[in-house]
Amino acid sequence: MMIKFKNDFNCCKTVGCKSFGVANSPDYIYKSRRLGYLSIECRACGSNPPWINNLLVNNVLKEKFEYQFGRKLTGCPKCYKYFFITERTDSKLNGFTSAGTQRKKCSQCHSIFTLQNFKNINALKLVLSTIVSHKDMRESIKSTGLSARLYYFYLNKLALILSNFSRLNEENVMERKYLAMHTQGKVLHLDHNRGLYILITAEVDSGYILLQNNNLTSQDLNNKDIYCSLENTVIAVPNVDNIENALINRYQQNMKRKHFEQLLVGELKPITKCNLIYPDKLAYIHFQLLNAFTGKADKYAHYIEHESSLRAATLMASYADIKKSNAEIYYFFPFTKVSEKLQGKDIGWWKDKWFSNEQGAYSPITYKVKNRAADVKLPESDSVDLFYSYLNQHMNKGVNSINVIDNLSEIHRVIFNYCDLKNKTTRANSFGVTDKIYTSESLLDDALKMIMAG
C-alpha cells in the first residue's frame, strides 16, 4: 500500500458541495478576504475555509512521517522502508559479517543487510527504569551512571526498539473490514511555561493508542508560521446538566474566534532548537498520517473532538473515502450527565444534527440522516483522556529538546498500551497484538528478541 498524501488543502470542505476536496475548482475565489480573514471562497456552496500554507504542512508532514513510520530496525532497508506503507518482504540467512553479526538477503530485491545487535542491554534497562519511575532528567542521568551523551543515546535506542516492536505487531492486525478511531487534542504543559499541543488517536473498541503527534518541528519557519500566541481559544466545557445547552455554548465560543478554525492554546514558550506550529496545521498532518491505519481497512469511522479545525483536517484526509462511502466522520462530545436524549436536534450555525446516549452526544459530519447516529457506541470513549493523564503524570516536565520529547512520548505510548491495566487486561491484549500481560522490563525483553531475530 502506498499512501498518496494530499498536497493542496485550499479547497472546499463542505461535504455536500460538488467542489468538496477538489483542488483548482473553477468555483473558487482564491485568497478572498470577504469575511475578514484570508480564505478560499467557494461560489458553489458559499463556504470560506481559511487559507492553508500547503508547503508548511507538507514539509512538517514529511518529518512526522519519517519519525512515526520510517525508523525501522528490521527487514530489508531498500524495499521494506516504512511500516504500513510498504509490504514486508521475505529474507534468508546469508552468513555473518567479520564482526560475527548475522546477515540476511532479501528475497525480493536481493539486497544484503545485517540484523540488529544491541550489546549494552543493561544500559537500556537502566534508562527504562528512570522513565518508569519518572525521575527528573538530571537525577535520571546520575542514577544510571551514564554520561549525559550516553543517556540520550540509549534513550533514542529504547524509543526505536519499543516503537518498532509496537509497529510490527500493529501491522499484523490492521488488515480488517472495519476500523473505528477517536481523536482529541490536548495541551501538555512543561516547566517554565514551555509546552506543546498534541493530537491523540485511539482505536475505539480496545482503547489502544494508535498515534500521537505534537506541534514541535525542526523545520525552519517564517515568523508568521511560528506559534507565538498568548490568547487561548480552547473551548471550555461548561458546568451544566443539559447537553443541548452545553453544545450551544461550544458553538458560541467557537464563533467568537477570528475565524472558526483559529485554535489557539495560550502561551507556549519555545523548546530549544525547534519551532512550534499552529495547532490547526498539526491537525492536517496528523489526520493524513492516520491513513496508514485506515488504508488497511475496508471501511472506517472516525469520532473527533467537537472542534472546527479538526473537522476540516479530517475531511481533507478522508475526502476520497468519504466520496466512496467508505468513511464516516462524527463529532463526539463526551457528556455523562445526559438527562434528555437528542434525536437529530439541529444545533449551531451550520445546523449540525446531534444525537445522544449515555456516553455523550454525536453529530454525523459526513451525512445528514435522521436517527442514524442514535445507536453509535464507543466502548472505550475515555482512552484518550486516560492516556493524556498517564503522559502528563509520567512525562519529565524539565525536558527542553524535541528529540527527547518525541522519544519519551513514544516510549510512554507503548508502555501505556502494553503495560497499563484496565479491568485486569491491557489495551494491547484487547487490540489483539499480544496475549501477554507485560511489565516494562518484560516488554523490553520481548521487543529486543523480536528485533534481533529480524
C-alpha positions in Angstrom: 0.0 0.0 0.0 1.3 3.4 -0.9 -0.3 6.5 0.7 -0.9 9.4 -1.6 -0.8 12.4 0.7 -2.9 15.4 -0.3 -0.7 18.4 -1.0 -3.3 21.1 -1.6 -5.7 21.9 1.2 -7.1 25.1 -0.3 -10.4 23.6 -1.5 -14.0 23.3 -0.4 -14.6 21.4 2.9 -18.4 21.3 2.6 -19.3 17.6 2.2 -22.3 18.0 0.1 -20.7 20.5 -2.3 -19.7 19.5 -5.9 -16.3 21.1 -5.2 -15.7 19.2 -1.9 -12.0 18.3 -1.8 -11.4 19.4 -5.4 -8.3 21.5 -5.9 -8.3 24.2 -8.6 -12.1 24.2 -9.0 -13.5 26.9 -11.2 -16.0 27.7 -8.4 -13.2 29.1 -6.2 -12.2 32.7 -5.4 -8.6 32.4 -4.1 -7.3 34.3 -1.2 -10.6 36.0 -0.5 -11.0 38.4 2.4 -14.8 38.7 2.3 -15.2 37.6 5.9 -12.2 39.5 7.2 -9.6 36.7 7.1 -7.7 35.1 4.3 -9.7 32.2 2.8 -10.7 30.3 -0.3 -14.2 31.2 -1.2 -16.4 28.5 -2.8 -19.1 30.1 -5.0 -20.9 26.7 -5.3 -21.8 26.5 -1.6 -20.7 29.9 -0.2 -18.2 28.5 2.3 -15.0 30.3 3.2 -12.4 27.8 4.6 -9.3 29.6 6.0 -6.3 29.7 3.7 -3.6 27.0 4.4 0.1 27.2 3.8 0.5 23.9 1.8 4.3 24.0 1.8 4.4 24.3 5.6 2.0 21.4 6.1 3.7 19.1 3.6 7.3 19.8 4.9 6.3 19.1 8.5 4.3 16.1 7.3 7.4 14.5 5.8 9.2 15.0 9.1 6.5 13.4 11.2 6.0 10.6 8.7 9.7 9.6 8.9 9.5 9.6 12.7 6.3 7.6 13.0 6.8 5.0 10.3 10.3 5.3 8.8 12.7 4.5 11.7 12.7 0.8 11.0 15.2 -1.6 12.6 14.0 -4.8 10.8 13.6 -6.1 7.3 15.1 -5.0 4.0 16.0 -1.3 4.2 15.6 -1.0 0.4 12.1 -2.4 -0.4 10.5 -2.5 3.1 11.4 1.0 4.1 8.2 2.0 6.1 5.8 0.4 8.4 2.3 0.0 6.9 3.3 1.9 3.7 5.5 -0.8 2.1 4.8 -4.5 2.4 7.0 -6.9 4.4 9.4 -8.9 2.3 10.9 -12.4 3.0 14.6 -12.8 3.5 17.1 -15.7 4.0 20.1 -16.1 6.2 23.3 -15.1 4.3 26.3 -15.7 6.6 27.9 -13.4 9.0 30.0 -10.2 9.0 33.6 -10.2 10.1 32.4 -9.0 13.5 30.1 -12.0 13.7 26.8 -10.3 13.0 24.1 -12.3 11.2 23.5 -11.2 7.6 20.3 -11.7 5.6 19.4 -11.5 1.9 16.1 -10.0 0.7 14.2 -12.5 -1.4 12.6 -9.7 -3.5 15.4 -7.2 -4.3 18.4 -9.4 -3.2 19.9 -6.7 -1.0 22.0 -7.9 1.8 21.6 -6.4 5.3 22.6 -7.2 8.8 20.4 -7.9 11.8 20.4 -5.5 14.8 22.7 -6.4 17.7 22.2 -4.5 20.9 25.2 -5.1 23.1 24.7 -3.0 26.2 21.2 -4.1 27.2 21.8 -3.2 30.8 22.1 0.4 29.8 18.8 0.2 28.0 17.2 -1.3 31.2 18.7 1.4 33.4 17.3 4.2 31.2 13.9 2.4 31.1 13.8 2.3 34.9 14.3 6.0 35.2 11.4 6.7 32.7 9.0 4.4 34.6 9.9 6.0 37.9 9.5 9.4 36.2 12.6 11.0 37.8 13.7 14.4 36.6 16.4 14.3 33.9 19.4 15.3 36.0 18.5 12.7 38.6 17.8 10.1 35.9 21.2 10.5 34.2 23.0 10.4 37.6 21.2 7.3 38.8 22.2 5.3 35.6 25.9 6.2 36.0 26.0 7.1 32.3 27.2 10.4 30.8 24.5 12.7 29.5 25.6 11.9 26.0 25.2 8.2 26.5 22.0 8.5 28.4 20.3 10.3 25.5 21.9 7.8 23.1 20.3 4.9 24.9 17.1 6.8 25.3 16.8 7.1 21.5 17.7 3.4 21.1 15.0 2.5 23.6 12.4 4.5 21.8 13.4 2.9 18.5 13.2 -0.6 20.0 9.8 -0.2 21.6 8.3 1.7 18.7 9.5 -1.0 16.2 8.0 -3.7 18.4 4.7 -1.9 18.5 4.5 -1.1 14.8 5.5 -4.7 13.8 2.7 -6.1 16.0 0.2 -3.5 14.7 0.9 -4.5 11.1 -0.2 -8.0 12.0 -3.7 -6.9 13.0 -4.5 -3.8 10.9 -6.0 -5.7 7.9 -9.7 -5.6 8.8 -13.1 -4.9 7.4 -13.9 -2.1 9.8 -11.9 0.3 11.9 -13.2 2.9 14.4 -11.0 5.7 15.8 -11.4 8.5 18.3 -9.2 11.7 18.2 -8.8 14.5 20.7 -6.4 17.4 21.1 -4.6 18.2 24.4 -2.1 20.7 25.7 0.9 19.3 27.6 2.5 21.8 29.8 6.1 21.6 30.7 8.3 23.6 33.2 8.9 27.3 32.7 5.8 27.9 30.6 7.0 25.6 27.9 4.5 23.2 26.3 3.1 21.6 23.2 -0.2 20.8 21.6 -0.7 17.1 21.0 -3.3 15.1 18.9 -4.0 11.6 20.2 -5.9 8.9 18.3 -7.2 5.7 20.0 -8.8 2.6 18.4 -12.4 2.7 19.7 -13.0 -1.0 20.7 -9.8 -1.5 22.7 -8.7 2.0 23.6 -5.3 1.2 22.1 -3.4 4.4 21.3 -2.5 4.3 17.6 -0.9 7.6 17.0 0.2 10.8 18.8 1.7 13.9 17.2 2.8 17.2 18.7 3.2 20.6 17.1 7.0 20.7 17.5 9.1 20.8 14.3 12.7 21.0 13.4 11.8 22.8 10.2 12.9 26.4 9.7 9.7 28.5 9.5 8.7 32.0 8.6 7.9 34.1 11.6 4.2 34.3 10.7 4.0 30.4 10.8 5.6 30.1 14.3 3.1 29.7 17.1 3.5 32.7 19.5 0.0 33.4 20.8 -0.8 34.3 24.4 -4.5 34.0 23.6 -6.5 30.9 24.4 -9.5 29.9 22.3 -9.8 26.3 23.5 -13.4 25.7 24.1 -14.2 25.4 27.8 -16.7 22.8 29.0 -19.4 24.5 31.0 -20.7 23.0 34.2 -24.3 22.4 33.1 -26.6 19.4 33.3 -28.3 20.0 29.9 -26.4 18.6 27.0 -28.1 20.8 24.5 -27.1 23.9 26.4 -23.5 22.6 26.6 -23.4 22.1 22.8 -24.9 25.6 22.2 -22.2 27.1 24.5 -19.5 25.3 22.5 -20.8 26.8 19.2 -21.0 30.2 20.7 -17.4 30.1 21.9 -16.3 28.8 18.5 -17.9 31.8 16.8 -16.1 34.3 19.0 -12.8 33.4 17.2 -11.4 35.5 14.4 -12.4 32.5 12.2 -13.8 29.1 13.2 -10.5 27.2 12.7 -8.5 29.6 14.8 -7.4 27.2 17.5 -5.1 29.0 20.0 -3.9 27.3 23.2 -2.4 30.1 25.2 1.2 30.8 26.0 3.7 28.1 25.0 7.3 29.2 25.3 9.6 27.7 22.7 11.6 24.5 23.0 15.3 24.6 22.3 16.4 24.3 18.6 12.9 23.8 17.2 9.7 25.6 16.4 6.1 25.4 17.3 3.5 25.3 14.5 -0.1 26.3 15.0 -2.5 23.5 16.2 -4.7 23.6 13.1 -1.7 22.9 10.9 -0.8 19.9 13.1 -4.3 18.6 12.6 -3.8 18.5 8.8 -0.6 16.5 9.4 -2.0 14.1 12.0 -5.1 13.1 10.1 -3.2 12.4 6.9 -0.8 10.1 8.9 -3.8 8.2 10.1 -4.3 7.0 6.6 -1.5 4.5 7.3 -4.1 2.7 9.5 -7.3 3.4 7.7 -5.8 2.3 4.4 -5.7 -1.2 5.8 -9.5 -1.3 6.5 -12.4 -1.7 4.0 -14.4 0.9 5.9 -13.8 3.1 8.9 -15.4 5.6 11.2 -13.7 8.5 12.9 -15.0 10.2 16.0 -13.4 13.6 16.5 -13.4 16.2 19.2 -16.1 18.9 18.6 -13.5 21.3 17.2 -13.8 23.0 13.8 -10.1 22.8 13.0 -10.2 19.0 13.5 -13.2 18.8 11.3 -11.5 20.5 8.3 -8.4 18.4 8.7 -10.1 15.0 8.9 -12.3 15.8 5.9 -9.2 16.7 3.8 -7.5 13.4 4.9 -10.6 11.3 4.2 -12.4 13.1 1.4 -11.7 10.3 -1.2 -13.0 7.6 1.1 -16.0 9.8 2.1 -16.9 10.2 -1.6 -16.8 6.4 -2.0 -18.9 6.0 1.2 -16.1 4.1 2.9 -15.6 6.6 5.7 -17.9 8.1 8.3 -16.9 11.1 10.3 -18.6 12.2 13.6 -18.2 14.9 16.2 -18.2 13.3 19.6 -18.8 15.3 22.8 -18.4 13.2 26.0 -21.2 14.0 28.5 -22.2 11.5 31.1 -24.9 13.7 32.8 -27.4 13.3 30.0 -31.0 13.6 31.2 -32.7 14.3 27.9 -32.0 12.5 24.7 -31.2 14.3 21.5 -32.7 12.7 18.4 -31.4 14.6 15.4 -31.6 18.1 17.0 -30.3 20.9 14.8 -27.7 22.9 16.8 -25.2 25.6 15.8 -24.6 28.0 12.9 -24.4 25.1 10.5 -27.4 23.3 11.9 -25.5 20.1 12.7 -27.7 17.2 13.7 -27.0 15.9 17.2 -27.9 12.6 18.9 -27.1 11.4 22.4 -26.8 8.4 24.5 -25.3 7.6 27.9 -21.8 8.3 26.7 -22.5 11.8 25.3 -23.5 13.5 22.1 -22.7 12.6 18.4 -23.1 14.5 15.2 -22.6 12.9 11.8 -20.4 15.2 9.7 -20.4 13.1 6.5 -24.2 12.7 6.1 -27.5 14.1 7.3 -29.8 11.2 8.1 -32.3 11.2 10.8 -31.8 8.7 13.7 -28.6 7.3 12.0 -26.4 8.1 14.9 -28.7 7.0 17.7 -27.0 3.6 18.1 -23.4 4.7 17.9 -21.3 3.4 20.8 -17.7 4.0 21.8 -16.7 1.1 24.1 -13.6 2.9 25.3 -14.6 6.5 25.0 -12.2 7.7 27.7 -9.0 6.2 26.4 -7.6 9.4 25.0 -8.2 11.2 28.3 -6.6 8.3 30.2 -3.5 8.3 28.0 -3.2 12.1 28.3 -3.4 11.8 32.1 -0.8 9.0 32.0 1.5 11.1 29.8 1.0 14.2 31.9 1.9 12.3 35.0 4.9 10.4 33.7 6.4 12.9 31.2 9.6 14.6 32.5 8.5 18.2 32.7 12.0 19.6 32.6 12.8 18.4 29.1 13.8 21.1 26.6 14.5 19.1 23.4 12.3 18.0 20.6 14.1 14.6 20.2 13.8 13.8 23.9 10.1 14.8 24.0 9.4 12.7 20.9 11.3 9.7 22.3 9.7 9.9 25.7 6.2 10.3 24.3 6.6 7.3 22.1 8.0 5.2 24.9 5.1 6.1 27.1 2.6 5.3 24.3 4.0 1.8 24.0 4.2 1.2 27.8 0.6 2.6 28.2 -0.7 0.2 25.5 1.2 -2.9 26.7 1.6 -2.5 30.5 -1.2 -0.3 31.9 -4.0 -2.4 33.2 -7.7 -1.7 32.9 -10.2 -4.4 34.1 -7.3 -6.8 34.5 -6.2 -6.6 30.9 -4.2 -4.2 28.7 -5.2 -2.3 25.6 -2.7 -4.3 23.6 -4.5 -7.5 24.7 -7.8 -6.1 23.7 -6.4 -4.8 20.4 -5.1 -8.3 19.6 -1.4 -7.5 19.2 -0.4 -9.7 22.1 -1.9 -12.2 24.6 0.7 -11.4 27.3 0.4 -9.1 30.3 3.7 -7.2 30.3 5.8 -5.3 32.8 8.0 -2.6 31.3 11.0 -4.9 31.8 9.5 -8.0 30.1 8.2 -5.7 27.4 11.8 -4.6 26.6 13.0 -8.2 26.7 10.4 -9.4 24.1 11.0 -6.3 22.0 14.7 -7.0 21.9 14.1 -10.6 21.0 11.8 -9.8 18.1 14.1 -7.1 16.6 17.4 -9.0 17.0 15.7 -12.1 15.4 14.9 -9.9 12.3 
